Amino acid sequence: MLVNPIQQSVASPKPELQSLYQQAEQYGKAKVIKSAWQSFGLAAFAGAFIALAFVFYITVTTGSDGAWGLVRLAGGLAFSLGLMLVVICGGELFTSTVLSSVAWAQKLVTTGELIKCWGRVYLGNLIGAVIMLSLIMSARMHELDGGLWGLNALQIAQHKLHHSWGQAFVLGILCNMLVCLGVWMTFSSRDALTKAILLMLPVAMFVSSGFEHSIANLFMVPLGITIHQFADPSWFDALNISRDKFADLTLSNFIFNNLIPVTLGNIVGGGLFVGLGYWLIEKSAQSVNACSVHSAPQREISAQIHQIPTSGVLAKMPKIIKKLSVKDLMNPTPLTLSSDLSVYAALSLLADNECRSAPVLDESKRLLGFISQQDLLRSLWSEEFARGVSYKVSDLMQTEVMTLSPQDSVAELIELMVVDRNKLFPVNEYGILTGNTFKSYEERLRNASADKPSVFPVLDNGLLCGVITREAIAKKVCDVYRV
């Protein structure tokens, strides 16, 4: 049976494939580099999704005489449908797109690309909101519940224009902090139902608390303006209200007193507070530990090697083998992969280069993980049961990797790779035999195979400098004994 060469982590359970921050980087980069028409089209869908969510909110909160907070909570939970549709069905929403500030801070995208992305997404959201507005007015939904549905919409829209400029700005900050934190949480799962549940409470909180969402307002306030301007006079008479009561519902009031400060607040809350806030934390952590993210496993494996006694079996090895270090047998120019490669591209590269596995590096040659043919083939097999899921190397690579330094001893590495000393010498810390039956040394040795990788990345000062394989060691041992 073939063994996945990097299936073992170092004395730890299987970790997450990528940190949430790393996923946020890729999330932001993917939004910016997406083709303009695709981005715009998905943005139009997202604008429509948020508009539908506000229709749901108005319906749920119309005519309710319940407790103020509970009514708003119910409306907030209903509104969470909008962000669920954006995340699950695919959409480009401006308020979550500002998380691409993380990719910009990491210099994965330029300032010009970032601004163009934000602009086309905002415009697409506006188009989607306007389309839904025309459909809702054509359906005469403002006449529901004897006109109370439309009255509720008017009151919600008018309330949004009564904030001061500074208040609208701060409410925009608070809103998009919760939107982006909700999206950030969805990075922890690939399951659609889990993502939907994770989004519910952050969205319900910002809606029920009256925080301001610029894209929602692109539908909500124009809806109020449209009802005020075009509803039949008989509709106002039936409700016993004057049209003049909502005279402040104008386009200029909306743009200057609500849309501009709320949009700026959304950018600050999501792009600055959440996106760049996490980036600063990640940057400070990297400056403290400039080595690879796998430096801890590297130290641990080196410690394991240096704890192996040089007496006994190792002492009987030819001197030429005992003098060898990892740098003597490693391949200094191994095949390496990038984390954004598709499964098919990565598998093709491994096959074309006759490699069973390869390290995954970032642009600075830092080790991000390790990927094997088995990992890639497993994902292709799983597509039979999870259609529509597009995996990349970053989703499948092993992120806890046992690494070596160039100075480590090959002789000691051989023992680590092939022998499990706890199986070979089953004794406790006091030297007492722990097995129930006695087995000869030969029998124990036959069953003492080590569950360790057959390929080890070699790091020097945190950067990859080569790879050493069991095949290279075996070839050298054969050459020595052949002589």
SEFI-348405 format. One record per residue (C-alpha): z, y, x; residue number from 0. Coordinates in Angstrom, 2 decimals, padded with zeros to 5 digits, always signed. Last residue first. Layout:
BEGIN
w|v|u|resi
Z|Y|X|NUM
...
% end
This chain:
BEGIN
w|v|u|resi
-003.44|-000.58|+031.51|482
-003.87|-001.84|+027.96|481
-000.20|-001.02|+027.32|480
-000.73|+002.65|+028.02|479
-004.03|+002.94|+026.17|478
-002.53|+001.15|+023.17|477
+000.42|+003.57|+023.12|476
-001.99|+006.50|+023.25|475
-004.03|+005.16|+020.33|474
-000.89|+004.51|+018.29|473
+000.34|+008.07|+018.88|472
-002.98|+009.56|+017.77|471
-003.01|+007.32|+014.68|470
+000.56|+008.31|+013.77|469
-000.61|+011.89|+013.60|468
+000.28|+015.14|+015.36|467
-000.90|+018.48|+013.98|466
-001.37|+021.76|+015.80|465
-000.20|+025.30|+016.54|464
+000.99|+026.34|+013.08|463
+003.06|+029.50|+013.21|462
+006.86|+029.83|+012.87|461
+007.47|+030.49|+016.55|460
+005.56|+027.30|+017.41|459
+005.03|+024.89|+014.54|458
+003.63|+021.36|+014.68|457
+002.54|+019.84|+011.37|456
+003.47|+016.16|+011.09|455
+001.31|+013.31|+009.84|454
+002.48|+009.75|+009.18|453
+005.29|+011.02|+007.00|452
+008.62|+009.19|+006.77|451
+009.85|+006.31|+004.63|450
+011.02|+004.26|+007.58|449
+010.48|+000.52|+007.69|448
+013.73|-001.38|+008.05|447
+012.69|-004.55|+006.22|446
+011.15|-006.35|+009.21|445
+013.84|-004.90|+011.48|444
+016.58|-006.46|+009.36|443
+014.95|-009.87|+009.58|442
+014.41|-009.56|+013.35|441
+018.01|-008.43|+013.91|440
+019.25|-011.48|+012.03|439
+020.71|-011.12|+008.60|438
+024.31|-011.53|+007.61|437
+025.12|-011.27|+003.94|436
+026.98|-008.69|+001.89|435
+025.81|-005.74|+004.01|434
+028.31|-002.99|+004.92|433
+029.11|-004.07|+008.47|432
+031.98|-001.98|+009.84|431
+031.21|+000.67|+012.48|430
+033.75|+003.17|+011.17|429
+031.08|+005.47|+009.76|428
+029.64|+002.60|+007.74|427
+027.32|-000.09|+009.03|426
+023.84|-001.24|+007.99|425
+022.12|-001.20|+011.42|424
+018.42|-001.74|+010.72|423
+018.62|-000.31|+007.24|422
+020.51|+002.81|+008.34|421
+018.25|+003.04|+011.39|420
+015.12|+003.43|+009.25|419
+012.41|+002.71|+011.80|418
+008.74|+003.72|+011.96|417
+008.43|+007.51|+012.02|416
+011.84|+008.35|+013.48|415
+011.44|+005.74|+016.18|414
+008.03|+007.07|+017.14|413
+009.35|+010.65|+017.15|412
+011.92|+009.69|+019.79|411
+009.16|+008.45|+022.07|410
+007.00|+011.47|+021.28|409
+009.74|+013.87|+022.38|408
+009.81|+017.32|+020.79|407
+008.50|+020.20|+022.92|406
+005.60|+021.20|+020.64|405
+008.02|+021.73|+017.70|404
+008.00|+019.47|+014.69|403
+007.70|+019.84|+010.91|402
+008.88|+017.97|+007.81|401
+007.38|+019.75|+004.81|400
+009.04|+020.96|+001.63|399
+006.17|+022.71|-000.15|398
+004.08|+019.68|-001.06|397
+000.75|+020.95|-002.34|396
-000.28|+020.55|-005.97|395
-000.26|+023.99|-007.59|394
-001.23|+025.88|-004.42|393
-004.16|+023.50|-003.91|392
-005.55|+024.60|-007.24|391
-005.30|+023.02|-010.66|390
-007.35|+023.97|-013.68|389
-005.75|+022.64|-016.86|388
-008.36|+022.37|-019.63|387
-007.77|+018.70|-020.26|386
-004.31|+017.35|-019.61|385
-004.51|+013.59|-020.22|384
-007.83|+012.75|-018.58|383
-007.11|+015.65|-016.24|382
-004.26|+013.56|-014.83|381
-006.66|+011.42|-012.80|380
-008.08|+014.49|-011.11|379
-004.54|+015.68|-010.35|378
-003.63|+012.32|-008.82|377
-006.77|+012.45|-006.69|376
-005.62|+015.74|-005.19|375
-002.09|+014.57|-004.35|374
-003.44|+011.28|-002.98|373
-005.97|+013.08|-000.80|372
-003.06|+014.90|+000.77|371
-001.75|+018.47|+000.71|370
+000.83|+020.16|+002.92|369
+002.67|+023.44|+002.44|368
+002.75|+027.17|+003.11|367
+002.62|+027.03|+006.89|366
+002.10|+030.44|+008.43|365
-001.33|+030.91|+009.96|364
-001.24|+034.66|+009.19|363
-003.85|+034.35|+006.41|362
-001.77|+031.69|+004.66|361
-001.84|+028.04|+005.61|360
-002.06|+024.65|+003.88|359
-001.69|+021.67|+006.22|358
-004.08|+018.72|+005.87|357
-004.19|+015.19|+004.51|356
-006.20|+011.97|+004.63|355
-008.78|+013.45|+006.95|354
-012.32|+012.12|+007.38|353
-013.72|+015.64|+007.84|352
-016.12|+015.33|+004.89|351
-013.44|+013.60|+002.81|350
-010.78|+016.24|+003.45|349
-013.24|+019.06|+002.78|348
-014.45|+017.42|-000.44|347
-010.89|+016.92|-001.68|346
-010.14|+020.61|-001.08|345
-013.29|+021.78|-002.87|344
-012.67|+019.48|-005.84|343
-009.03|+020.45|-006.25|342
-009.89|+024.15|-006.11|341
-009.02|+026.22|-003.06|340
-006.51|+029.04|-003.57|339
-003.88|+027.66|-001.17|338
-006.13|+027.71|+001.87|337
-006.84|+024.54|+003.84|336
-006.50|+023.49|+007.46|335
-008.45|+020.98|+009.55|334
-006.76|+020.53|+012.89|333
-007.43|+022.58|+016.02|332
-004.51|+021.85|+018.39|331
-004.56|+018.10|+017.67|330
-001.21|+016.87|+018.94|329
-000.85|+014.31|+021.69|328
+000.46|+016.26|+024.70|327
+002.10|+018.99|+022.54|326
+004.36|+016.37|+020.98|325
+005.96|+015.49|+024.29|324
+005.24|+012.51|+026.52|323
+007.70|+011.58|+029.23|322
+009.05|+008.58|+027.31|321
+005.50|+007.29|+026.90|320
+004.72|+007.43|+030.63|319
+008.10|+005.91|+031.42|318
+007.19|+002.70|+029.61|317
+009.55|+001.98|+026.72|316
+012.66|-000.08|+027.46|315
+014.99|+002.94|+027.23|314
+013.67|+003.65|+023.75|313
+014.85|+000.22|+022.55|312
+018.39|+000.71|+023.75|311
+019.28|+004.13|+025.14|310
+017.69|+007.45|+024.31|309
+019.96|+008.02|+021.33|308
+018.37|+009.71|+018.29|307
+020.22|+012.96|+017.55|306
+017.40|+014.97|+019.10|305
+014.93|+013.68|+016.55|304
+017.12|+014.34|+013.53|303
+017.87|+017.84|+014.79|302
+014.17|+018.49|+015.14|301
+013.75|+017.32|+011.56|300
+016.44|+019.70|+010.40|299
+015.15|+022.64|+012.38|298
+011.70|+022.19|+010.88|297
+013.10|+021.71|+007.39|296
+014.82|+025.09|+007.78|295
+011.74|+026.75|+009.28|294
+009.65|+025.81|+006.26|293
+009.19|+029.35|+004.95|292
+007.69|+030.02|+008.32|291
+009.56|+032.26|+010.72|290
+010.17|+035.94|+010.17|289
+013.48|+035.20|+008.50|288
+015.21|+038.55|+008.05|287
+011.86|+040.32|+007.71|286
+010.73|+037.75|+005.17|285
+013.82|+038.32|+003.02|284
+013.25|+042.07|+003.15|283
+009.66|+041.59|+002.01|282
+010.69|+039.30|-000.84|281
+013.25|+041.83|-002.09|280
+010.72|+044.65|-001.78|279
+008.13|+042.59|-003.65|278
+010.62|+041.82|-006.44|277
+011.11|+045.54|-007.01|276
+007.39|+046.20|-006.56|275
+006.59|+044.06|-009.60|274
+009.67|+044.57|-011.77|273
+010.66|+048.21|-011.29|272
+007.31|+049.55|-010.09|271
+004.54|+047.74|-011.98|270
+006.43|+046.74|-015.10|269
+008.81|+049.64|-015.78|268
+006.86|+052.32|-013.93|267
+003.51|+051.38|-015.48|266
+005.06|+051.08|-018.95|265
+006.68|+054.48|-018.53|264
+003.33|+056.03|-017.67|263
+001.82|+054.45|-020.76|262
+004.75|+055.64|-022.90|261
+004.50|+059.19|-021.57|260
+000.74|+059.38|-022.23|259
+000.68|+057.59|-025.60|258
+003.59|+059.37|-027.24|257
+003.71|+063.16|-027.28|256
+000.30|+063.92|-025.76|255
-001.88|+061.21|-027.30|254
-000.10|+060.83|-030.65|253
+000.36|+064.54|-031.29|252
-003.34|+065.07|-030.53|251
-004.39|+062.26|-032.89|250
-002.37|+063.60|-035.79|249
+000.54|+062.17|-037.79|248
+002.51|+065.43|-037.99|247
+001.32|+065.89|-041.59|246
+003.32|+062.87|-042.72|245
+005.32|+064.60|-045.47|244
+002.12|+066.47|-046.37|243
+000.78|+063.35|-048.11|242
+003.57|+063.79|-050.64|241
+005.61|+060.85|-051.91|240
+006.06|+059.36|-055.38|239
+004.91|+055.91|-054.25|238
+002.33|+055.76|-057.04|237
+001.35|+059.35|-056.25|236
+000.69|+058.51|-052.61|235
-001.63|+055.66|-053.63|234
-003.24|+057.85|-056.27|233
-004.26|+060.28|-053.52|232
-006.35|+057.43|-052.07|231
-005.56|+056.54|-048.44|230
-007.93|+058.11|-045.91|229
-006.03|+060.61|-043.77|228
-002.45|+059.33|-043.96|227
-003.56|+055.68|-043.85|226
-005.73|+056.45|-040.81|225
-002.96|+058.32|-038.99|224
-000.49|+055.49|-039.66|223
-002.96|+052.91|-038.36|222
-003.71|+055.18|-035.38|221
+000.05|+055.03|-034.63|220
+000.31|+051.25|-034.81|219
-002.87|+050.17|-033.06|218
-002.79|+052.06|-029.76|217
+001.01|+051.97|-030.18|216
+001.00|+048.24|-029.55|215
-000.95|+048.95|-026.37|214
+001.55|+051.58|-025.19|213
+004.71|+049.55|-025.87|212
+007.77|+051.67|-026.66|211
+011.34|+050.36|-026.92|210
+012.80|+050.41|-030.43|209
+015.65|+047.94|-029.87|208
+014.14|+045.36|-032.23|207
+010.83|+045.49|-030.37|206
+012.27|+045.35|-026.84|205
+014.68|+042.55|-027.74|204
+012.24|+040.40|-029.71|203
+009.79|+040.57|-026.80|202
+012.39|+039.42|-024.26|201
+013.64|+036.78|-026.76|200
+010.33|+035.15|-027.66|199
+008.53|+034.90|-024.34|198
+010.42|+031.88|-022.99|197
+009.72|+029.98|-026.22|196
+005.97|+030.52|-025.90|195
+005.94|+029.47|-022.24|194
+007.85|+026.29|-023.11|193
+005.35|+025.45|-025.84|192
+002.41|+025.97|-023.47|191
+003.80|+023.77|-020.69|190
+002.86|+024.92|-017.20|189
+006.35|+026.26|-016.55|188
+008.23|+028.59|-014.18|187
+005.45|+031.20|-014.24|186
+006.42|+031.83|-017.88|185
+009.53|+033.64|-016.63|184
+007.42|+036.33|-014.98|183
+005.63|+036.94|-018.30|182
+008.99|+037.58|-019.96|181
+010.09|+039.75|-017.03|180
+006.85|+041.70|-017.41|179
+007.39|+042.32|-021.13|178
+011.09|+043.12|-020.63|177
+010.49|+045.68|-017.89|176
+007.60|+046.90|-019.99|175
+009.80|+048.00|-022.85|174
+012.52|+049.62|-020.76|173
+010.01|+051.80|-018.90|172
+008.22|+052.79|-022.12|171
+011.54|+053.76|-023.71|170
+012.14|+055.94|-020.64|169
+008.81|+057.74|-021.06|168
+009.24|+058.15|-024.82|167
+012.67|+059.71|-024.25|166
+011.27|+062.07|-021.62|165
+008.50|+063.28|-023.93|164
+010.90|+063.70|-026.86|163
+010.68|+061.03|-029.52|162
+009.54|+062.07|-032.99|161
+006.02|+060.69|-032.61|160
+007.18|+057.05|-032.70|159
+009.06|+057.71|-035.95|158
+005.82|+058.82|-037.58|157
+004.10|+055.52|-036.81|156
+007.02|+053.45|-038.14|155
+007.25|+055.60|-041.28|154
+003.52|+055.36|-041.98|153
+003.52|+051.59|-041.48|152
+006.46|+051.18|-043.86|151
+004.61|+053.29|-046.43|150
+001.56|+051.06|-046.02|149
+003.58|+047.92|-046.73|148
+005.41|+049.71|-049.57|147
+002.09|+050.23|-051.38|146
+003.00|+048.08|-054.36|145
+003.93|+045.18|-052.12|144
+000.59|+045.30|-050.31|143
-001.53|+048.47|-050.73|142
-001.60|+049.18|-046.98|141
-003.43|+045.88|-046.59|140
-006.59|+047.46|-047.87|139
-008.71|+044.68|-046.25|138
-011.01|+047.38|-044.91|137
-007.96|+049.12|-043.43|136
-006.89|+045.93|-041.67|135
-010.42|+045.26|-040.40|134
-010.89|+048.80|-039.08|133
-007.52|+048.67|-037.30|132
-008.36|+045.26|-035.83|131
-011.51|+046.69|-034.27|130
-009.60|+049.72|-033.00|129
-006.93|+047.54|-031.34|128
-009.56|+045.40|-029.60|127
-011.38|+048.49|-028.33|126
-008.13|+050.01|-027.07|125
-007.17|+046.80|-025.25|124
-010.60|+046.79|-023.59|123
-010.10|+050.40|-022.44|122
-006.70|+049.56|-020.98|121
-008.14|+046.47|-019.27|120
-011.05|+048.47|-017.87|119
-008.74|+051.16|-016.46|118
-006.13|+048.81|-015.02|117
-008.80|+046.82|-013.19|116
-010.52|+049.93|-011.88|115
-007.17|+051.25|-010.61|114
-006.39|+048.00|-008.80|113
-009.84|+047.69|-007.24|112
-009.58|+051.24|-005.91|111
-006.11|+050.65|-004.50|110
-007.34|+047.56|-002.65|109
-006.42|+043.96|-003.36|108
-004.51|+041.31|-001.39|107
-002.72|+044.11|+000.44|106
+000.70|+042.55|-000.30|105
+001.60|+045.74|-002.19|104
-001.65|+045.42|-004.16|103
-000.90|+041.80|-005.09|102
+002.55|+042.86|-006.33|101
+001.07|+045.84|-008.19|100
-000.87|+043.21|-010.13|99
+002.21|+043.23|-012.38|98
+000.45|+046.16|-014.09|97
-001.63|+043.51|-015.86|96
+001.37|+042.67|-018.06|95
+001.33|+046.05|-019.83|94
-002.45|+046.26|-019.76|93
-003.00|+042.97|-021.57|92
-005.82|+040.74|-020.34|91
-006.02|+037.72|-022.61|90
-005.87|+033.95|-022.52|89
-004.93|+031.76|-025.46|88
-001.44|+030.93|-024.19|87
-000.45|+034.19|-022.50|86
-002.13|+036.68|-024.86|85
-001.40|+034.65|-027.99|84
+002.27|+034.35|-027.03|83
+002.36|+038.08|-026.28|82
+001.21|+038.84|-029.82|81
+003.35|+036.19|-031.56|80
+006.40|+037.99|-030.12|79
+005.90|+040.47|-032.99|78
+007.39|+037.98|-035.45|77
+010.49|+037.59|-033.29|76
+010.79|+041.36|-033.16|75
+010.43|+041.66|-036.92|74
+013.20|+039.13|-037.48|73
+015.36|+040.99|-034.98|72
+014.58|+044.25|-036.74|71
+015.78|+042.80|-040.04|70
+018.86|+041.39|-038.33|69
+019.77|+044.75|-036.83|68
+019.42|+046.73|-040.04|67
+021.31|+044.22|-042.22|66
+019.18|+043.13|-045.17|65
+017.38|+045.28|-047.74|64
+013.90|+044.11|-046.77|63
+010.93|+045.75|-048.49|62
+008.66|+045.64|-045.44|61
+010.17|+044.25|-042.22|60
+008.28|+040.94|-042.14|59
+004.95|+042.47|-043.16|58
+005.18|+045.33|-040.67|57
+006.02|+042.92|-037.84|56
+003.15|+040.57|-038.73|55
+000.72|+043.49|-038.71|54
+002.24|+044.43|-035.35|53
+001.45|+040.95|-034.03|52
-002.11|+041.24|-035.26|51
-002.48|+044.47|-033.29|50
-001.10|+042.74|-030.18|49
-003.69|+039.97|-030.54|48
-006.51|+042.47|-031.10|47
-005.64|+044.33|-027.90|46
-005.49|+041.00|-026.07|45
-008.93|+040.02|-027.36|44
-010.36|+043.32|-026.14|43
-008.71|+042.72|-022.76|42
-010.34|+039.29|-022.56|41
-013.72|+040.94|-022.99|40
-012.97|+043.63|-020.42|39
-011.78|+041.15|-017.81|38
-014.78|+038.91|-018.36|37
-017.09|+041.90|-018.16|36
-015.51|+043.24|-014.97|35
-015.40|+039.92|-013.14|34
-011.87|+038.84|-012.18|33
-010.76|+040.16|-008.79|32
-007.94|+042.29|-010.24|31
-006.52|+039.75|-012.67|30
-006.61|+036.90|-010.14|29
-004.78|+039.03|-007.58|28
-001.95|+039.77|-010.00|27
-001.43|+036.14|-010.99|26
-001.74|+035.02|-007.35|25
+001.04|+037.40|-006.32|24
+003.12|+036.51|-009.39|23
+002.78|+032.82|-008.49|22
+004.18|+033.56|-005.05|21
+007.08|+035.45|-006.65|20
+007.82|+032.56|-009.03|19
+008.11|+030.25|-006.03|18
+005.49|+027.58|-005.75|17
+005.45|+023.82|-006.26|16
+009.08|+023.77|-007.34|15
+011.19|+021.52|-005.16|14
+011.48|+017.72|-005.02|13
+015.09|+016.90|-004.24|12
+016.50|+017.51|-000.77|11
+017.29|+015.54|+002.35|10
+014.09|+016.65|+004.05|9
+011.28|+016.20|+001.60|8
+009.24|+013.04|+001.67|7
+005.85|+012.73|-000.02|6
+003.99|+014.07|+002.94|5
+002.03|+011.08|+004.21|4
+001.47|+009.56|+000.77|3
+001.91|+005.88|+001.52|2
-000.95|+003.43|+001.33|1
+000.00|+000.00|+000.00|0
% end
